[in-house]
Amino acid sequence: MKTKALILSLFLALTMLATSQKVKTGFGFGAIPAVSFDSDLGVQYGAVVNLYDYGDGKDFPKYNHSLYLEWSRYSKGTGINRMMYDSEKLIKGIRTTLDLTYLTDQMLDFYGFNGYQSKLREDIDASLRKQFYSHERNMFRLKADFQGNLGKSGFGWVAGYCFYNFDIDSINIAKLEKMPLAGGSLYQRYVKHGVIDADEANGGSINYLKLGLKYDTRDERAFPSKGIWTEAVIQTAPGLINEMPHTKFAFIHRQYFSLMKDMALAYRINYQTTVGKSKVPYYAQPLLITSFLTASSNQGLGGGRTLRGVLRNRVVGDAVAFGNFEFRYKFLRFEAFKQSFYLGTNVFFDTGVILNPIEIEGFDTMTKAVKDDLLLGEYEAGKFHSSAGLGLKIGWNENFIISVDHGRAFNKQDGKAGTYIALNYLF
């Protein structure tokens, strides 16, 4: 199945590239099938439509306005319904990004809290394990981001507002034609034993306000070979408009080094923590802060956007850090269909760690039977979740990049491996 998905995705992508035409002025229109593969999600199918306004074309390939529309589904039960508007012309001197998204997930991964403190079962087969470590989540998001520059120094500011609504429950076993699990899923056990409070077990709403600074000196965005891209962002859910007020801080640093033409080293360090002693709803803990959302969601750690090869959402804590380290090389350039292409590769190492665990209330007084039922052990600080792998990149006119990454986890408690077909480099 994986091989067929890979071949199908690459074939459709190359077909689209071969038949695409550049639009340099006025309005442009692009409609493509949404085809990709992710080990955690399955094969993606659907459609993507992107409308552009290039104006007089003097800044091409930059656009004045962009409207992105996506309707897609994954074979393992995830659905994406998304509209995103992006422009540097709506408000002069400010990049404005508006996002309206509804994500449905019939079997969203839930591996408990604090990484290795929550044990991965090895006594059941893969299909039952997926059911045991899943719950249903439907997420509605309304997001408005704004970015501006402070002179020409590379420094800038970011601000924004985001509304989330989470609708969460155990998986619908009748709809998915599953048999009930003895003792219930891990999510059901967390609710039963009070590890997840009853008032947040089925989700809720959050209003976030965001403010931060950025520094960006990249020589280009698609394949940076030198420069720095750093962000420091505070995201808060104030008590006036939230039932569970809390604040998060994130620091993301990316740096790029040129080794020779078409060869570069790149790394990303991400740190995120809760500010103060406020309690964060469990369903908000996996959310990762960023100044600009490039994908339909940004959460982890684990999966194709954070730790490639580690199970999606395997690592959830109150404060986390992770790093991605890559060697990138464009090893072949060629012309086809009057277009410029290149083939590239990337070798990567990903690693993440919990710096501050989520407090599990009543853990010290739990009986051994309850801890065994919850698959909980003692929390051990400093335990890294790591993976490494290899990727293939197909670039079209430098800016459109088909990405295939395959990563393997170092510890079997993090899973075995993952393959991800998507667009663009990870960072």
N, C-alpha and C positions, 0 to 999 in steps of 0.2 A: 504493500500500500504506500509506504514512504517513497519507494523508488518511482512508482507511477505518478505520485503527486509532484515529485521533483521534476520529472520529465515534462509533465503537462504544464507546470508553471513556467518553466524555462521556454518551452515551445510557444506558449501564448504570449509571453513577454517579448520574445524576439520578433514574433509576428507583428505585434503592436508597434514595436520600434521601427521595423522596416517600412511600415505603411504610414507612419506619422509624418505630418507636415508642420513646419515651423510657422507660427503666426506672429508677425512682427508689429502690426498696428491694429488698433481697434479691438474688437471682441474675438476671443478665441474660445474654442469648445473642444473638450476632450472627454470621450466616454470609453471606458475600458472594463473588461471583466475583472472583478476582484478575485484573484486566484493566488493562494499562497498555502504554506504548510507550516504547522507548528506542532511539535510533539505533544505539547500539553493541550492543544485545542483541536487538532485534526486538520483536515483539508478545508480551506476557505473557498466559498463560492458566492457570487453576487455581482454587484456592479458599482462602479465609481464614476461619477461625473464631476468634472472640474471646469468651471467657467472662469475666464480671465478677461480683464480689460487692460490692454497694453497702452491705451492712449495713443499718442503720436509715435510710439515705438522708440523714442530716443534713449530710454533706459533699458531696452530689451537685453537680456531675458527677464529683468525685473518687471513686475506687473504693478499696475495702479490698484487693482482690486482683484480678489480671488474668492470664489464661492465653491466650496468642496462639499459634495454630497455622496454619501455611501450607504448602501444597503447590502449587508452581507451576512452569511451564516457560516459557522464552522460545524464540521461533521460530529463533533463531540458535544454540541448543544449550546454554543455561544452565539449570540446575535449582536450585530452592530447596526445601529440606526443613527446616522450622524450628519449634521450640517455644521460647517465651519466657514466663517468669513474672515479674511485677512487683508489688511490694507495699511499702507503708510501715507495714504492720501485723504482718508476720511477726516482725520484731524491732522492738520499740518504739523510736521515734525514729530509725530507720535505714531508708533506702530500699534494698530488696534486689531485685536483678535477676539472674535466672538464664537462661542462653541455651544451647540445644543445637541446633546447626545443621550440616547437611551440604550443601555447595554443589558442584554438578557443572558443569563448563564444558568442552565439547568443543572450543571454539576460543577460548580466552582470549587477549586481545591481548598481544603481547610485541613492543615496539618497541626493545629494547635498553636501554642505560644512558645517562644524562646528557643527555637531551633532544636538542638539535640536534647533539651530537657523533655521534649515530646518525642517519644520513640516511634520509629516507623515499623509497622507490623511486617513481618516476613513469613507469617504462618498461613497466609491466604493468597490465592492466586491473584493475578493482576486485575482482572475484571472486578472481583469483589473488593480488592484494595481500593480501586478508584471510587466505588460506591461508599466504602467506609470513610474515606477522606474527602467527602464532598458535601456541599449543601447548595440550595438554590439561592441565587441572588439576582435581583433586578435593580439596576442602578440608573437613576435619572440625574443628569448633570447640566447645569446652565452656568457658563463660564465666560467672563470678560477679562481679558488681559491687555495691559497697556505698557509700552516700553518707549523710553526716550533717551537721547544721548546728552551727555554733559560736555559740550564743546566737541573737539576732535581728538580728545586724548584717549579714546577707547572706553572711558568710563560712562556709565549710564544708570538709569533707574528703572525699576519694574514695579508695577502695582496691579491690583486686580481684585475681583470678587468672584466667588464660586458658590453655587448652591447645589447640594447633593441631597438626594432622597434614596435611601436604601430599603428595599423590600426583601426580607430574608426569611427562609424557612428551610426545613429539611427537604430533601429531594422528593419529587412526586413519583413514587415507585410505581403507581398504576400507569401513569403516562409513559414512563420510561420502560415499562414491562420488566420491573425488577422484583425480586423477592425481598421481604423484610429481613434485615440482618439481626441475628441474635444479639441482644444487648443494645442495638441501635448503632447509628453512625457516631463518629467522634464528636461531631457538632451536637448531636442529640445528648450524648453523655456529658458534654460540657454544660449544657443547659440544665440537665437533670441534677447535676451535682453542684450547681450554682457557680461554676467557674465563669460562665457567662450569665450576667444578671438577667432576670426575667424582663426587666423594663427595656433592655436593649437587644434581647435575643432575636427579635424580628425586624431589626433595623430602626431607622429613624431619619431625621433630616438634620443637615448641618449648613450653616451660613458661614463661609470663610471670607476674611479680608486679608489681602496679601500686600506686602511692601518689601522692597529690597533694592540692592545695588548690584551692578554687573560690570565686568571689565572684559572687553573682547578685542583682541588684536590678531585674530586669525587672518591668514592671507586669502583664504577662500572657505566656503562653507561645505562643499560637497566632499573634498579631499584635502583638508588642511595639512600643510607640511611644516608650518611654523606658526608660532603665536600661542596665546593663552586665551582661554574662555572661562571666566570664573563668575560665580553668582553666590550671593549671600541673601537669603530670603527668610522673612518671618511671616508665618501664616497663622492667623488667630481666629477662633470661633468665640466672639465676645458673649458674655452672659446676657446682655440685653436682647439678643436675638437668637439665643441657643439654650436648650435645656441642659446640655453638658458642656460648659465653657472649657476651652483648653487652647493651648498655643504650641505650635511647632516651629522649630528653626532648622533650616537646611543650608549647608555649605557645599557647593559643587565646584570642583576645580578640574579643568581639562587643559592639557598642554601637548604641543605637537613639535616634533624635531625632524628636520630634514636630514637624511643620511646621504642621499644622492638623488638625482632626478628620478621621480616616480617611486621613491622609497622613503618611508617615514616610520618613526616610532610615535605612538600616541598613548596617553593614559588618562583615566578619569578617576578621581577620588570623590566619593559622595558620603557626607555625614549628615544625619538627621536625628533630632532629639526632641523630646517634650520639654517645654520650658516650665519650671516650677513643679508643683506636686499635683496638678490637676489630673483628673482621670480622663483618658481618651476612650471613646466608644471603641469596642473591639473591632468593629467593621471599618473604622477609619484608620487603624494602625498600619495596614499595608500600603496606604496611599503615600506616594513619594512626591515631594514638592518640586516644581520646576517653574521657570519663568515663562516657558513656552511649551505647550503640549504638542509634540509632533505625531504621536500615535493616538489611538482611540482611548487609551488609558495608560497610566503610569503607576504601577504597583509592583510589589515584590517583597522581599528578595527571593530570587529564584525564577527561572524562565528566560525567555529570549531577550528581554530588555535589561536584565541586570546580571544574573549569574547563569550563563548559558550551559545547559547540561544538568543543572540542579532543578529539582521539581518546583513548579510554579507556586509561589507563596509559601515555600518551605520555611523561610526564616522571617519571623515576625517578632519584633521586640519594641520596647519603649524608646530605645536609642540604638541606632544601627549605623554601621559604616560598611561601604563596599568599594572595591576598586576593580577597574578593567584595564588591562595592559595589552597592547597590540603592536605587532610588527606588520606593516602594510606595504605591499609591493605591486605595482602595475607591471606585469611581466610581458604583455603582448599588446601592441596597438595595430589596428587594421581599419581599412575603409570598406564599407559595404552599403549598398543601396543609397549611395551618395551621402552616407552618414559616417561619423567617426565613432569607433568603438574601442574599448580596451578590455582585456581580461586581467584581473588582479587576484591576489590572495591575501589573507590575513591569518596570522598565527596569534592566538590569544590565551591569556590567563586571567581568570576572574576569581575573586575571593571576597567574602563578606563575613561580618562578625556582629554579634549582639553586644553592645556596650552597656546597656542597662535593660534588664529583663522586665517584662510585664509582670506586675505583682499578681500572684495567684492566691486570692484570699482563702484563708483557712488551710493552706498547704501543710503547715507544720502540725496541724491537728488531724489531718486526714489519716484514716486507717490505711494499712497496706493494701487492703482489698479495693478501696476506692482509688488509690493511686494506680493500681494495676488496671482497673477498669478504664481509667483516663489515659493509660500508657504514659504516666508521668514519672520522671526520675528526678534526681537532684540537679539543680542548675549549676553548670560549671562555666565560669567566666573564661574568656579568651579562646574559645573553640571556633576555629574558622571553618567556613563552608566554601570549598574551592572546586574549581573545574578548569579544564583547558581544552583547546580544540583548534580547528582549522576552518577557514572559510574560503569561498569563491565569490568573486565580484565580477559582474558584467556591467561596464559603464557605457553609456550612450551620450555622446557630446558632453562628457564630463559631469553633467548635473543629474542625469537619471541613472540610478545604480540599482541593479538587481543583486540582492545579497542572499547568500546561502551560508549559514553557519552550522557547524556540528560540534557540540561540546560534550565532554564526558566528566561526570562527577568523580571526585577523588574518594569519597566515602559513600558506601552503599546505603547509609542512612539518608542520603540526599538524592537517591535514585541512581539510575545508571547513565543515561545519556539523553541528549535532546538535539533535534534538528529543526532549523527555523529558516523559512524562506520569506523574505520581506523586501522592503526597499531601503536603500541607503546604509551607510556605516552606522554602527551603534551610537557613536558620538563624534 
